[in-house]
Amino acid sequence: MIGATLAAIVLLAQAAPAAAAATPDAAAPVAAAAPAKGPKVNKDGLVCHSEQVLGSRIPTRVCVTPQDAADRAQQDKMNLERMQGQMGYRAN
């Protein structure tokens, strides 16, 4: 359940920058002035977040490269769609 929720949050966070990229060129100066939204990259070039470990109350800190984070989000999305397809859910 937590994994599905995390996957949904990641997908929504990725959808916002894609929608901003689809705007006309007239909005480009405004978009360039706004700070880029997305995962925060630390000084080592890694994206860090806390993950809850099954069977433990203590979360662990996980740091990955931005590319690995994007790959995991894509894999989570594909797994979610596959599971929904097996259960007979239809995405609208």
Residue pairs with C-beta under 8 A, 6 or more apart in sequence:
2 52
3 76
4 80
6 76
7 73
7 76
7 77
7 79
7 80
8 80
10 73
10 76
11 73
11 76
11 77
13 37
13 38
13 39
14 38
14 70
14 73
16 37
17 36
17 37
17 38
20 31
23 31
39 47
39 66
39 69
40 47
40 48
41 47
41 66
42 48
42 63
44 63
45 65
45 66
46 63
46 64
46 65
47 63
47 64
47 65
47 66
47 69
48 61
48 62
48 63
49 61
49 62
50 59
50 60
50 61
50 62
51 59
51 60
51 61
51 62
52 59
53 59
53 60
64 72
81 91
84 91
